[in-house]
Amino acid sequence: MGEEQERPPFPRDAEPAKLRLRRELGLASSVSLIAGCMIGAGIFMNPQPCGLLATLGALSYAELGTLITESGGDYIYILRTFGSLPAFLVTYVSTLLVRPAAIAAMSLTFAEYAMAPFYPGCPLMPVVLVKFAAAACILIVALVNCRSVRLATGLMNLCTVAKVLALLVIIGGGLWVLVRGRAWDALRNAFAGTTQQPGSISVAFYQGLWSFSGWNSLNLVTEELRKADKNLVRAVVISIPLVTVLYILVNLSYMVVMSPSDIRGSSALAVTWGNQMLGGWAWLVPLSVALSTFGSVNGAFFSGSRVCYVAAREGHMPGILSMAHVQYLTPSPALTFTSAVALIMIIPGNFSSIVNFCSFILWMIHGSTISFNTYHVPIIIPIIVLLASIYLVLAPIIDQPQMEFLYVFLFMLSGIVVYFPIIYFRSQPRLLQEATAQLQLFLEVAPTVKNVD
C-alpha cells in the first residue's frame, strides 16, 4: 500500500509532454506550401528570373531534410552540424528579425493592394489605414493558424490556386500581344540602360530571389509531413520548376506589354500591366495580388513559426514557445510570439529595404547550412549554391558598403551577449518560470515531443 502511494500521480505515458504535432501535410499540401510561399508579392512587384538558384538550393535542402528529419530548417541543420552557439544565432536573428520582417513586408503589400480599389488614381494612400489593414491581416492569419492546421492548409491551397490563375491571366495577355506581333522591338531593347556592377547585381538578386523566397519552407515543417522521406523531394521537384516556368512567362508578358521605362518606374508591375491591358477590369489585378499576398502571409506564418517552436524545444528560446494547444495541437504560443514581433515590424521600413535587409541575412544562413558535408545529390549542386551565397553576402559589402550591413552584424553579435548568460550558463530568473506556468494555464498549452520516425 505504501509503495502504491509513492508512485507518481500520472504514469509517464499519460504525461502532457507526450503531445505532438500531427502529420497533416500530404504531397498536394506540400506542393501548395512551397508554391504558395513562393508566389507572393515579389512577382507582382520586383520579378527577376532566379529560379535556377532556388531550385539548386531546394534540392540541397531536400536532401538535408531526408537526413535530418526534424522540423526547423536552417536552425536544426546548423544545430546538428555546428553546435549550439551558431544555431542560437540563427534562431535569434530569424525569430526576432528576419521572419517577422518578411511577414510585415508581405502584410504591408497586402494592405496596399487591398485598399487600392478604394483609392483609384491615388498613388499615396493614408499610411495609418495601410498599417491598420496590415495589422488586421497578421491577426486574422494568426488566428486561423492557432485554430487548426487543417484550416490553415485549406486556406493555403485555396490561395495557391487563385494566385496561379492570376499569373495565367498575365501570361495570356502577354501571349496575345506577341501573337499580334506588336512587341518584338520591346524584347530586343528589354535590357537597355542596365548595369553590370557586382554589387548592383547582388542587390538585384536580393529583389529577384524575394520572388522565390519560400523554396525551403517545407524543411521547416518536416515533422508534420506525411512520408517525409519521399514527399519532401517530390514536392520540391514539382513546385519549384512549375513556379519558375510561370515566372519566366510572366516576366515575358511584362516586357512585351510595358516599355523598359515603365518597368523601371513602376513599384507595382502587375497594376501597371493591368491598367494597360485590362481597361475597366484593371481592378481585378490589385484584388488578385492582395489574395496572393494574403496566402503568402499564411504560408510564412505556418512555416516560420516552427523555427522558434523547435528552438524553444531545444532550449534556445523560452520554454512556453515549445508548447502546443492541448485541443487544437497547434503551436499557438510560437504563433502568438511571431505575430507580436511582426506587428512591431510594420511600423518602420518599406518593401525594398525590408527585402534587401532580410535577403542579406538569409543568404548568410543558407551558405552556412549548405556547407553541411554529406550529400548524395551531385556535389556541384551544393557547391554552386554555396558560392552564390558567398557572392550574395560579400558583393554588396565590397562594391556598395552601407551602414545597414554593419547593423546586421552588430545585431548578430548581440546574440552572443545573450547566449552565454541565459543559454550556456542557464541564468534564468525564477519569475520567468512562474510566468511560464501561468501562461501555460492561460493559453491551455502543454509541452510536446518530437514527431520523428
N, C-alpha and C positions, 0 to 999 in steps of 0.2 A: 504494500500500500504506500509505504514511504517512498519507494522507488518511483511509483507512478506519479506522485505529487511533484517529484523533482524534474519530470520531463518538461520540455519547453511547451508553451501553450499551443503552438501550431507545429505540426510536422513540417520538416524542411520542404517537402514537395508542395505544400499549400501556401508557402510564404508569398506575399505580394510581389517579391522580387522575381518571380517566375513569369511575369508579364513579358510579352514580346510583341513587336510589330508584326502584323500579318503580311504574308506574301500575296499582295493583291495585283501585282503588275504582270500581265501576260505579254506576249510578243507585240500584239497590237497596241496596247497601252505604252509599252516601252518605246516603240517607234513614234508614237504620238508625243511622248515626253521629250524625246530628243528633237524631233521636228518642231514641236510646239515651242520649246525653249529657244530654238534657233531662229524661227520665223517670228520676229517681233518687230520692234521699232526700227532696227538698223536698216533693213532692206528698203523701207519706205522713206528713209532719211539720208543715210550715208552708205550706199551699197558699193562694194568692190568685190571682185571675184577672188576670194581667198579660200575657196573650198578645198583645194588640194592639201594645203597645210592642215586644215581642220580634219580632213579625212585621215591623214597620216597620224596626227595626234590621237584621234579617236581609236584607231586600230591599236596603237601602243597602249592606250588606256584600257581597251577591251581586254588585252592580254593580262594586264595588271589586275583587272577585275576578276579574271578567272584564277589567278594565282593567289590573290588575297581577297577572300570572299566576304569581307566585311564592308559595311557602308562607310561613307566618309570621304571617298575620293582621294584627292591630293593629301589630305591630312593623314589618313590611315596608312597610305603608302609610304609617306615620309616617316611616320612614326615607326613602322615596321622595318624601315631601311636605315634611317639615320639616327633614330633615337628620340628622346623626349623633348629636348630643347628646340631643335628645328621644327618638330611637329607643333609644339606650342606656339611658336612664332607664326606658323601658317594659320592656325585657327585664330590666333589673336588678331591678325590682320584681316583674315577672311570674315570672321564673325562680327568684328567691330567696325569694319570699314568697307571692304570690297563688296560683299554680297548685299548688305543693306543699301549701299550706294547704288548698286546696279538696280535693285528693286525700286529705289527712289527715282532713278532716271527713267525707268520704264513707266512708272506711275505718273510722272510729270508729262511724259509723252502721251499717255492715255488721256490725261485730263485735257491737254491742249486740243487733241483731235476730237474728243467727246464734246467739247464746248464750241468747236469751230462752227457747226451749223447754226448756233445761236448768235454768232457774231460774224455774219457774212461780210466779206470785204474789209474786215478789221484785222490788221496784222498784229496788233498788240492787244491781247485780252487782259482783263483785270487779273493781276498777279495773285491776289488773295483768293479769288474764286478758283483759279487754276490749282493752287496748292491745296485748297479745301477739297476739290474733286480728287486730287491725287491721294490725299489722306483717306478719303472715303473708299477709294479703290483698294488701298492697302488693308483697311479694316474689314471690308467685305471678303476679300480673298483669304485673309487670316481666319475669319470665322468659318468659312467653308472648309478650310484645311483642318481646323480644330475639330470640326463636327464629324467628318468622315473621310477616310482615304478614298473610298469608292466614289463619293460625291465629287471629290477633288479631281480624280482621274476622269470621271464622266465629263466634267466641265472642260478639262484639258482636251479630251477627244473632240468635243463639240467645237471648241475654238480652233483647233488644228484644222479641221475640215473647212471651217469658214475662211481661215486665212489662206489656205491653199486655193480655194475658189477665187479669192480676191487676186491672188497672184496670176491665176489663169486668165482673169479678165484683162489684166495689164499686158500679159503676153499676147493675148488675142488681138488687142488693139495695135500692138507693135507689128504683128504679122500682117494685119490688114493694111497698115501703112506701107510695109515692104512690098506687098503684092501689087499695090497701086504704083510702085516704082518711084515714090517721091523722096526716098530717104538715103540713097546710096552716097550722095555727097556728104551728108551728115556723118556717115560711118567713116568716110575717108579722113575727115577732119576731127574725129572724136577726141583725139589726144593732143590737139594743138594747144600750146601755151602751158603744158605741164612741166614739172621739174623732175630731175633725176638725182637730187641730193640725197645721200644716205639717210640723214635724219628725217627729211621730209617723207621719204619712202616708208620709214618705220612708223611714223605718226599716221600716215595714210593706212598702213596695215592695221594699226590700232582701230581706226574707224571702220575699216573693212571687216576685220575679224570680229568686231562687235556684232555684225550681221550673222556671224556663225557661232557666237557665244552660246553655250548650251550643249556643245558636242560631247562634253564629258559629264553631263548631268545624270546619266544613268548610273555612273560609278558611285554617285553619292547615295544611292538608294539600293545598293546591291542586295541587302538583306531582305528587301521587300519585293524582289524579282523572282518569279517562278522560273525554275530551270535556268538559273543564272549562268551556268557554265555554257549553255547553248544560246539562250536568248540575248545575252549581252552582245555577243559578236554579231548575231543575226540582225539585231536592231540597228547596230552601227552601220552594217553593210547596206541595209535597206534605206535608212533615213538620210544619212549624210549625202550620198550620191544623188538621191531624189531632190533634196534641198539645193544642192549645188547646181543641178541642171535647171531648176526653177529660177535660181538667182541669175544664172548666165542669161537666160531668156528674158528675164525682167530687165536686166541691165541693157540688153539689146533693144528692148522696147523703149526704154528711157532715151537711148542715144538716137533712135530713128525718129522719135516724136519731138524731142526738145533739142535746141541748139546747145553747143558747149557752154555758151554764156548763161543760158537758162539753167543748166545743170549746176554750174559753179555758183550761181547766185541764189539757188533755191535751198532753203533749210528743210523743206519737206517735198521731196521729189514726186511722191505719189500724188500729192494735191495739185502740184503744177501740171503733172501729166493729166490728171482728171479734168482740170479746167480747160485744157487744150483738146481733149478727146471726147469727153462725155457731155459737154454742154450743160443742159439743165439737170442732168443726172450726176453732176460732179459731187454733190453732197454725199453720194454713196462711198466715195473714197475715204474721207475722214472717219465715217462710220466704220468702214472695214478696218482701217488702221487702228481705231480705238478698240475694236473687238479683238484684233490680233494682239495688240499690246496687253490687253487685259489677260488673255490666255498666257502670254509670256510671264506676266507677273505671277499668275497662278503656278506655272511651272517652276519659276525661280523660288517661290515660297516652298513648294513641295520638296524640291531637291536641296535647296540651300539651307533650310532649317535643320537638315540631318547632320550638317557639319558640326554645329555647336552641340547637338544631341549626342553624337558619337564622342566628341571631345570631352563632354561632361562625363560620359560613361567611362572614359579613360582617366578621369581625374584632372583634366586640364581646364575645365570650366566648372562653375558652381553645380553641385550635385542635383539641384532641383531641375536643371535643364536636361538631365538624362532620363527623366521620368515620363510616363505616358498616362493618358487618361484611362481610368480603370474600366470605363464602359465603352468609349469610342476607340480605344487603342491607337490614339494619335499622339505625337509628341507635342502636346499643346503648350507646355512651358517654353520649349525651344521656339515654337511658332510665335508665341506672345513676345518673347525677347527680341526676335528678329523684327517683328512689327514695330516695336518701340524704337529700336535703333533706326529703322527705315523712315519712320515718321520724323525723326530729328533730321535725317539727311535731306528731306525735301525742302528744308528751309533755305540753304545756300545753294550755289552752283548752277550750272546749266548743262545741257545734254552733252555738248562736246567736251567740256572739261571733265565731267564725270567719266565719260568713255575713256579718255586718254589716261586719267588717273587710275582707273580700275584695271585697264589693259596692261599698263606698265607693271603693276604688282602681280597680276595673274600670270604673265609670261615669265616672271621670275620664279613663281611657284611651279609652273608647268615644266620649266627647264630642270628644276631640282628633281621633280618627280620622274621625268623621262630618263634621268641618269641612272635609274634602277637597272641593275646589271644582268638580269635574267630574262631573255626574250627568245621566243620561238618564231615570231614574225621575222621576216628578213631584216637583218641588223641595220641595213641602210635606212629603214623607216624611222626608228627612234633617233638615229644619228642626224637625219635631216631635221627632225623636229627640235632636237637639242640645239643644233646650230642656229636654226631660225629663232629659237628662244633667246639665245645669247645675243644674236643680232638685234632683235626687237628691244632688248633691255639696254644694250650698250650704245647703239647708233644714235638715239636721240640725246643721250647724255653727252657724247663726244661732239656731235655735229651741232646740236641746238640745246646747250645746257640751260635748264630753267630751275628756279627755286623750288618748284613743286616736287621735282625728283629728290631734292635734299630733304624736303619734308617727309617724303615717303620713307626714306632710310631712317630718319630720326624716329618716326613712329614705330618702325620695326624694331629699332634698337631699344625703344622704351619697353618693349615686351620682355627684354632680358631683365630689366629692373623689376618687372612684375613677377617674372618666373621664379627667381631664386628664393625670395622670402615666402611667397604664397604656395608655389607648386613644389619646389625642391625641398624646402625646409618645413613645408606644411604649417606655416604660421597663420592659422585662420582663427578669427575671434569666435568666442562662444556664441555671440549674438547672431552670427551667420548660421550656425547650426539650429538655433531656436527659430530663426526666420524661415529656414528651410522646412522645418516641421510644421510651422503654421501655414506656409504656402502650400504644402502638400495636402493638408486638410482642406484648405480653401478651394484649391484647384481640382481636388478629387483625383490626384495622380499618385502613382506608385513606381518604385524602381523597376527597371526592365533588364533583361538579359539579352545577349547576342542571339540573333536568329541565323545561325550558320549551320551548314551541313557537316 
